[in-house]
Amino acid sequence: MQTPSNIDPKQQYAQPPFAEPPQSQQPGRETEMLTKPDHGETSYRGNGKLTGKVALITGADSGIGRAVALAFAREGADIAISYCDEHEDAAATELLVHDAGRRAVLLPGDLANPRVCQALIDSTVERLGKLDVLVNNAAYQGRAVKSFADLWPERIERTFRVNILAMFYLSQAALPYIPPGGSIINTASIQAYQPNASILDYATTKGAVVAFTKGLGRELIEQRGIRVNCVAPGPVWTPLVPQSYAGDKLEEFGKQSPMQRPAQPAELAPAYVFLASNDSQYVCAVRCSA
């Protein structure tokens, strides 16, 4: 992403307060957001860093996943778009990939089901011919609660199934296909390091993502020549925000960060491009904070 160097980054994008209504459905929909996220539609310029590669990106219908799909496509990759049931959002991502001149396939399904995870990998290889990069980005985040005691068993279990167990299933299923030089990129969160009790189920899974990345990264680089890394974003303006917060927390989202605003998905995508490309060929089992 190219931006003028003489602009204060705190002023680069929309700042709180946000007049954004909360969303009741899970997952949230980008089509229903009033303040639209920036995925790099007018700013990201590719340089052929991923020419000829195939990437499967989970949660690619919106937010960070859509920005990564756009950037990867403009860098020359074909994209498998994994999402739950946000069909309209996913179609918008598909259009961005096609506009970049690359192939896109839509793969809906609930990652909480191990059979769906296996089917996503199989469908990617069947329809796009191979798999070079797996981006484990999808996550479930429930609405913020007033107290840790308000978290209920079904929600906690679903959060773990989608956010961390699916990474095990997808990564295991992908191993027979990802070649040496390929990569797995996981999305962690600042919540892994600064957990908020109101979404402690989510935060705990993000801590697990960091441990998963470090452990898997050491094995796969030694045994298979595959790099495993993760990106740990701070607050980012995506549908997770209006589906999780209301009132002041939604209106003032991102205000407490050093930038005094949330990041836009477009600002995260270059980190994923770096980790997927040969620019990072000596980078493994590390966390890129953003």
C-alpha positions as CSV (number, residue, x, y, z in Angstrom):
1,M,0.0,0.0,0.0
2,Q,1.4,3.4,-1.0
3,T,0.5,6.5,1.1
4,P,2.1,10.0,1.1
5,S,5.0,10.1,3.6
6,N,4.1,13.6,4.8
7,I,0.7,12.7,6.3
8,D,0.4,12.1,10.0
9,P,-0.8,8.4,10.2
10,K,-3.2,9.3,13.0
11,Q,-5.0,11.5,10.5
12,Q,-4.9,9.0,7.6
13,Y,-8.3,7.4,8.2
14,A,-11.6,7.8,10.0
15,Q,-11.2,8.5,13.8
16,P,-13.7,8.0,16.6
17,P,-16.3,8.8,17.5
18,F,-18.1,6.5,15.0
19,A,-21.8,6.7,14.3
20,E,-22.0,3.0,13.6
21,P,-25.0,0.9,14.6
22,P,-24.4,-2.4,16.4
23,Q,-25.2,-5.6,14.5
24,S,-27.1,-8.4,16.1
25,Q,-26.2,-11.3,13.7
26,Q,-23.1,-13.5,13.9
27,P,-21.0,-13.2,11.9
28,G,-21.3,-9.4,11.2
29,R,-21.8,-8.2,7.7
30,E,-19.7,-5.6,6.0
31,T,-22.6,-4.7,3.7
32,E,-24.4,-3.4,6.8
33,M,-21.6,-1.1,8.0
34,L,-22.2,2.6,7.6
35,T,-18.5,3.5,7.9
36,K,-17.0,1.3,5.3
37,P,-13.5,-0.3,5.9
38,D,-10.7,0.4,3.5
39,H,-9.3,-2.8,2.0
40,G,-6.9,-1.1,-0.4
41,E,-9.2,-0.9,-3.3
42,T,-7.8,2.4,-4.6
43,S,-4.3,2.3,-2.9
44,Y,-2.7,-1.2,-3.1
45,R,-0.3,-1.7,-6.0
46,G,1.0,-5.1,-6.7
47,N,4.6,-6.0,-7.8
48,G,4.2,-9.6,-8.8
49,K,5.5,-11.0,-5.5
50,L,3.1,-13.9,-5.5
51,T,2.9,-14.6,-9.2
52,G,1.6,-18.1,-9.9
53,K,0.8,-18.9,-6.3
54,V,-2.5,-20.2,-4.9
55,A,-3.7,-19.1,-1.5
56,L,-6.6,-20.2,0.7
57,I,-7.7,-17.4,3.0
58,T,-10.3,-18.1,5.7
59,G,-12.6,-15.3,6.7
60,A,-11.8,-13.7,3.3
61,D,-15.3,-12.3,2.8
62,S,-14.6,-9.1,4.8
63,G,-12.2,-7.1,6.9
64,I,-8.6,-8.3,7.1
65,G,-9.3,-11.3,5.0
66,R,-10.7,-9.3,2.1
67,A,-7.8,-6.9,2.2
68,V,-5.4,-9.8,2.1
69,A,-7.2,-11.4,-0.8
70,L,-7.1,-8.2,-2.7
71,A,-3.4,-7.7,-2.1
72,F,-2.5,-11.3,-2.9
73,A,-4.5,-11.1,-6.1
74,R,-2.8,-7.9,-7.2
75,E,0.5,-9.6,-6.4
76,G,-0.4,-12.4,-8.8
77,A,-2.0,-15.1,-6.7
78,D,-5.2,-17.1,-7.3
79,I,-7.5,-17.1,-4.2
80,A,-9.8,-19.5,-2.5
81,I,-12.2,-17.5,-0.5
82,S,-13.3,-19.3,2.7
83,Y,-16.2,-17.8,4.6
84,C,-19.2,-18.9,6.8
85,D,-22.5,-17.7,5.3
86,E,-21.8,-14.0,4.4
87,H,-22.5,-14.6,0.7
88,E,-22.9,-11.0,-0.3
89,D,-19.7,-9.9,1.4
90,A,-17.9,-12.9,-0.2
91,A,-19.1,-12.0,-3.7
92,A,-17.6,-8.5,-3.2
93,T,-14.2,-10.1,-2.5
94,E,-14.6,-12.4,-5.4
95,L,-15.1,-9.4,-7.7
96,L,-12.0,-7.7,-6.4
97,V,-9.9,-10.8,-7.2
98,H,-11.4,-11.1,-10.7
99,D,-10.7,-7.4,-11.3
100,A,-7.1,-8.1,-10.5
101,G,-7.1,-10.6,-13.3
102,R,-6.8,-13.7,-11.0
103,R,-9.0,-16.7,-10.4
104,A,-11.3,-16.8,-7.3
105,V,-13.4,-19.6,-5.9
106,L,-16.0,-19.2,-3.2
107,L,-16.0,-21.8,-0.4
108,P,-18.7,-21.4,2.2
109,G,-18.7,-23.5,5.3
110,D,-18.5,-23.5,9.1
111,L,-14.9,-24.0,10.3
112,A,-16.2,-25.4,13.6
113,N,-16.7,-28.7,11.7
114,P,-13.5,-30.6,11.0
115,R,-15.0,-32.1,7.9
116,V,-15.6,-28.7,6.5
117,C,-11.9,-27.8,7.1
118,Q,-10.8,-30.9,5.2
119,A,-13.2,-30.1,2.3
120,L,-11.9,-26.5,2.0
121,I,-8.3,-27.8,1.4
122,D,-9.5,-30.5,-1.0
123,S,-11.7,-28.0,-2.9
124,T,-8.9,-25.5,-3.2
125,V,-6.5,-28.0,-4.7
126,E,-9.2,-29.5,-7.0
127,R,-10.4,-26.2,-8.4
128,L,-7.2,-24.2,-8.4
129,G,-4.7,-26.9,-9.0
130,K,-2.4,-26.6,-5.9
131,L,-2.0,-24.8,-2.6
132,D,1.1,-22.6,-1.7
133,V,-0.2,-20.4,1.1
134,L,-2.7,-21.0,3.9
135,V,-3.9,-17.9,5.7
136,N,-5.8,-18.9,8.9
137,N,-7.6,-15.6,9.5
138,A,-11.2,-16.4,10.3
139,A,-12.3,-15.9,13.9
140,Y,-15.5,-15.9,16.0
141,Q,-15.9,-13.1,18.5
142,G,-19.0,-12.9,20.6
143,R,-20.6,-9.8,22.0
144,A,-18.7,-8.3,24.9
145,V,-20.1,-9.3,28.3
146,K,-20.1,-7.4,31.5
147,S,-18.4,-10.1,33.5
148,F,-16.3,-13.2,32.9
149,A,-19.0,-15.1,34.7
150,D,-21.5,-14.2,31.9
151,L,-19.6,-16.4,29.4
152,W,-21.6,-19.6,28.8
153,P,-20.3,-23.0,27.7
154,E,-21.7,-23.2,24.2
155,R,-20.1,-19.8,23.3
156,I,-16.7,-20.7,24.8
157,E,-16.7,-24.0,22.9
158,R,-17.6,-22.3,19.6
159,T,-14.9,-19.7,20.0
160,F,-12.3,-22.4,20.5
161,R,-13.6,-24.5,17.7
162,V,-13.5,-21.7,15.1
163,N,-10.5,-19.8,16.3
164,I,-7.9,-22.4,17.2
165,L,-9.1,-26.0,16.6
166,A,-9.8,-25.1,13.0
167,M,-6.2,-24.0,12.6
168,F,-5.1,-27.5,13.6
169,Y,-7.5,-29.2,11.2
170,L,-6.8,-26.9,8.2
171,S,-3.0,-27.0,8.7
172,Q,-3.0,-30.8,9.0
173,A,-5.1,-31.1,5.9
174,A,-2.9,-28.7,4.0
175,L,0.5,-30.3,4.7
176,P,0.3,-32.9,1.9
177,Y,-0.1,-30.0,-0.6
178,I,2.0,-27.0,0.5
179,P,5.4,-27.4,-1.1
180,P,8.8,-26.3,0.4
181,G,8.9,-22.6,0.2
182,G,5.2,-22.3,1.0
183,S,3.8,-20.7,4.1
184,I,1.1,-20.7,6.7
185,I,0.1,-17.4,8.1
186,N,-2.1,-17.1,11.2
187,T,-4.0,-14.1,12.5
188,A,-3.5,-13.6,16.2
189,S,-4.4,-10.3,18.0
190,I,-3.2,-7.8,20.6
191,Q,-5.8,-9.6,22.8
192,A,-3.1,-12.4,23.1
193,Y,-1.0,-9.9,25.1
194,Q,-3.5,-7.5,26.5
195,P,-6.6,-9.6,27.1
196,N,-9.9,-8.0,27.8
197,A,-12.1,-9.9,30.2
198,S,-15.3,-8.9,28.3
199,I,-14.1,-11.1,25.4
200,L,-11.8,-13.5,27.3
201,D,-12.8,-16.5,25.3
202,Y,-11.7,-14.8,22.1
203,A,-8.5,-13.4,23.8
204,T,-7.5,-16.8,25.1
205,T,-7.8,-18.4,21.7
206,K,-5.5,-15.7,20.3
207,G,-2.9,-16.5,22.9
208,A,-3.2,-20.1,21.7
209,V,-2.6,-19.0,18.1
210,V,0.7,-17.5,19.1
211,A,1.8,-20.7,20.8
212,F,0.5,-22.7,17.9
213,T,2.5,-20.6,15.5
214,K,5.8,-20.9,17.4
215,G,5.5,-24.6,17.9
216,L,4.4,-25.5,14.4
217,G,6.8,-23.1,12.8
218,R,9.9,-24.8,14.3
219,E,8.7,-28.3,13.1
220,L,7.6,-27.4,9.6
221,I,10.7,-25.3,8.7
222,E,13.0,-28.2,9.8
223,Q,11.0,-31.1,8.3
224,R,9.3,-29.6,5.3
225,G,10.8,-26.2,4.4
226,I,7.4,-24.5,5.2
227,R,7.4,-21.2,7.0
228,V,4.8,-20.5,9.7
229,N,4.2,-17.0,11.1
230,C,1.4,-14.9,12.5
231,V,0.2,-11.3,12.4
232,A,-1.1,-9.8,15.7
233,P,-3.2,-6.8,14.9
234,G,-4.4,-4.1,17.3
235,P,-7.9,-2.7,16.9
236,V,-9.0,-3.0,13.3
237,W,-12.2,-1.6,11.7
238,T,-14.1,-4.7,10.5
239,P,-17.5,-6.3,11.0
240,L,-16.2,-7.8,14.2
241,V,-16.5,-4.4,15.8
242,P,-20.3,-3.7,15.4
243,Q,-21.2,-7.3,16.1
244,S,-19.3,-7.3,19.4
245,Y,-19.7,-3.8,20.9
246,A,-22.4,-1.2,21.4
247,G,-22.7,2.2,23.0
248,D,-19.4,3.9,24.0
249,K,-17.2,0.9,23.2
250,L,-18.4,1.0,19.6
251,E,-18.5,4.7,19.3
252,E,-14.9,5.2,20.7
253,F,-13.4,2.0,19.2
254,G,-9.7,2.4,18.7
255,K,-9.4,5.7,20.5
256,Q,-7.1,4.3,23.2
257,S,-4.5,3.0,20.7
258,P,-1.3,5.0,20.1
259,M,-2.8,6.0,16.7
260,Q,-5.9,7.2,18.4
261,R,-8.0,5.4,15.8
262,P,-8.5,1.8,14.6
263,A,-6.4,0.4,11.8
264,Q,-8.0,-0.2,8.4
265,P,-7.7,-3.7,6.9
266,A,-5.6,-2.1,4.0
267,E,-2.9,-1.3,6.6
268,L,-2.6,-4.9,7.6
269,A,-2.4,-6.6,4.2
270,P,1.2,-5.7,3.4
271,A,2.4,-7.7,6.4
272,Y,0.7,-10.8,5.0
273,V,2.2,-10.2,1.6
274,F,5.6,-10.0,3.2
275,L,5.1,-13.2,5.0
276,A,3.8,-15.0,2.0
277,S,6.5,-13.8,-0.4
278,N,10.2,-14.6,-0.8
279,D,11.0,-11.3,0.9
280,S,10.5,-13.2,4.2
281,Q,12.3,-16.4,3.3
282,Y,14.4,-16.3,6.5
283,V,11.4,-15.3,8.7
284,C,9.8,-18.2,10.6
285,A,7.8,-18.7,13.8
286,V,7.6,-14.9,14.6
287,R,4.8,-12.5,15.3
288,C,4.4,-9.3,13.2
289,S,2.6,-6.8,15.4
290,A,0.3,-4.3,13.6
